[in-house]
């Protein structure tokens, strides 16, 4: 793959709709999906094990707003469009049929057209995996630019999410399939599980347990070796769209939903949640743990990002964004730094925060 750099430095986005590079069809699709017609149910009220959450706006400090074009998400419910591998300072973002490459050190971006409509991506070391809306999976070697594309479901279902876990690649799709591939061996499928509904997101922990949520009520935890269900939980009043395991405490599991809440369980004793966070009446489509497990980032669909301290899950920092948060990524070389992509009234860009 030859990536042609943009013949300009990064500039402030002067298009108030932030629609650079989109076809008329893509613009219409975005407008249709971002109009909220549904009134969502209120979240449940749990008696949790940990103390009541208090405000603490001193956890992270704003560092910089990087003006980078094309930071929208391709679908209003898909907010995992940002990732970072081992190449220093390089952040990648999917934007419909493009990948945006941004160099944090040089403050320059370049973009490349790809052969699918992307819904999200993940990067592990120097390998990038891109999830397509038509069942295609695109693999990119970021060192030499080689490409490999494969259709992983015959019915062309949306691949809702793709992510690496060590030497394996996990996908989940609108057909209800959760699949694991050996990506170093030609995307050889080594595990498949079919749920009765669309699977919106998956997460995996050190014990090879897969947590997933989808277009039905409930949060499920599956054993990846036996394909048997371990836990069936009921944290939300609307469909679930995000799950995440604490990377340092694999028994702590967070989930979020269109009911506007994030719920955290200790799977050693999952009868009752240890904590519940309720946002400002917007759906929550992204929950991401800090790499060292000390904080949980919670992104509402519009206007707010919250940072929850995971010591007792009892202090939270609220960041007003004035637009959508399309992705969150930890700095792979600095556990005290994270980024999120946004399309807001300041323009499109990447926000950088540090401790």
Secondary structure, DSSP 8 states (H G I E B T S, - for coil): ------SS-------TT--TT--HHHHHHHHHHHS-------------SS---EE-TTS-EEEEEEE-S----SSTT----EEE-SSTTEEEEEETTEEEEEETTTTEEEEEE-SS-EEEEEEETTEEEEEETTSEEEEEETTT--EEEEE--TT---EEEEEEETTEEEEEETTSEEEEEEGGGTSEEEEEEE-SS-EEEEEE-TT-EEEEEESSS-EEEEETTT--EEEEE---SS-EEEEEE-SS-TTEEEEEETTSEEEEEEGGGTTS-SEEEE-SSS-EEEEEE-TTSSEEEEEESSSEEEEEETTTS-EEEEEE-SEEEEEEEE-TT-TTEEEEEEEETTEEEEEEEE-
